[in-house]
Amino acid sequence: MLDYPALAALAAVVREGGFERAAAVLGVTPSAVSQRIRALEERVGTTLVVRCQPPKPTEAGTRLCAHVERVRLLEGELVAGLPVLGEPGRGNAAPVTLRVAVNADSLGSWFLPVMARFAERTGAFLDLVLDGEEHTAERLRSGEVLAAVTADPVPVPGCRMRLLGALRYVATASPGFLRRHAPQGVDAAALARAPVLRFDRRDGLQARWAQEVLGIPLDAPTHWVPSTQGFLDASLAGLGWALNPKRMADAHLAAGRLVELVPGRPLDVALHWQHARLGARLLDVLTHEVATEAKRSLSQPAEKQES
Amino acid sequence: MLDYPALAALAAVVREGGFERAAAVLGVTPSAVSQRIRALEERVGTTLVVRCQPPKPTEAGTRLCAHVERVRLLEGELVAGLPVLGEPGRGNAAPVTLRVAVNADSLGSWFLPVMARFAERTGAFLDLVLDGEEHTAERLRSGEVLAAVTADPVPVPGCRMRLLGALRYVATASPGFLRRHAPQGVDAAALARAPVLRFDRRDGLQARWAQEVLGIPLDAPTHWVPSTQGFLDASLAGLGWALNPKRMADAHLAAGRLVELVPGRPLDVALHWQHARLGARLLDVLTHEVATEAKRSLSQPAEKQES
């Protein structure tokens, strides 16, 4: 079998972002951590972690860390059934952490109650990795996370997938913004020049909406605001028009602080839940909570699909 | 002089995240973009952009992009004074974008009004880069941004620095969380096991507070939530205790949805504004708005320092 103390040292260095902190967590000296990892690298025949600040795992290192997470998850299940196995000195059943990739807009609009109920039911911990909904599945493919909320409908090998529903976006701006930049109404001419918000380089939602609803390519001056709440706040402040999650915009629309650019023309982004097939109870509980909250909070298609 | 059409192509590829999109913005074909960059690389004698998805600038490429941003900023000033210089076809004074690094908690708690007033006064655009307050200065040092909100008090060469004041954090948890995890009161024993939140691997605020206020090293089970609003929401949901910006927590503290772990023991993080010495009016306006809002929203020291 693999050298698990060395693997635990590697995972701790990556997770804690340093050899010293990893050593503190493991209760050994930093040089012991360093020796274990060097021995593992010699055995595997490749560098596993680049010694920079913070240390960065190589591709091989990432795979081994992902393996450690999976083994630890399965161990957690064993310990729950056989409490006598719990590590002495740290109490029974040292808490298990599941690393999960979520898109920022899901975290901002519906994922947090999932996290709260999961933690309450299981006592386990979540390590959220934020990425664009088009890119969370890559994190699953690389083994970095155990599960992902993703817009990618292509099943990741070794994973189960289910359609969660759609995160509904509305194209919004402040009333003052529209008076200033679209006094004649929202049309192609107005949107060619009106400032727009984008989350980051990969955020194509505004362009997609402009194409689908007004049939125009979008090439307007842009404020870049890489935060879900900041995006909404920037819309409210009149910095630009933007697609915001409907659940977050609704109260502001009702109060007249935001206006829909073209009423009744939302944009739906279908979201899927993909998770490793591990047969681990914790992942099943998380999947159940994700599916339950999604049914409540996401737009549901007329017919449901599962795979 | 350098080949500016080629530099503009390089900057567009990096900014837009692709050769096709850069070509659309520049109004040329993707192969023209590619040829210009290749010619520039031959002249400079090194690779400037790694052809992956999205394309990534090399260190040399990053420096050249930063140079383009600076030249463009100075050009914007010229155009404002001499409107006849504005590029034909795109209207006068094509909008200038300033790239600025901000820590997530500043964006969540006080930076947005700065952005709104700056945009209103100047018509210019901001491209926000989020990073930890300990790391925003590196972005300035590498030339990636023109200015940064940073906790780093070491002046970056070629930049001006001013102390903005302190972002005040309070250690908070939900009342239910404290009943469950600290029924005997918040002490070293309770915090050794009570779940804690961390923003990311580099977030040492909770550990710093525990060390300063209770004199203990923190090694408790952790939920990782890399979002300022998500962090506050997770605190409200009772997932863990955490340091939240006081401005964001205040209403929840007043309403009893959050409780201070040790009343009257906040943690202050001094923030500085560092910006390139360019003598550009837009940067001066932004600096003025940053300083004005900081005076209003950040805790001010008894004596002010400037450099």
Interface residues (C-beta under 8 A of the other chain):
Chain A: R15 E16 G17 A24 V25 P54 P95 T97 A104 L107 G108 L112 P113 M115 A116 A119 E120 F125 L126 D127 L128 V129 L130 R193 P195 R201 R202 P217 D219 P221 T222 H223 W224 V225 P226 S227 T228 Q229 G230 D233 A234 A237 G238 L239
Chain B: R15 E16 G17 A24 V25 P54 G91 P95 T97 A104 L107 G108 L112 P113 M115 A116 A119 E120 F125 L126 D127 L128 V129 L130 P195 R201 R202 P217 D219 P221 T222 H223 W224 V225 P226 S227 T228 Q229 G230 D233 A234 A237 G238 L239
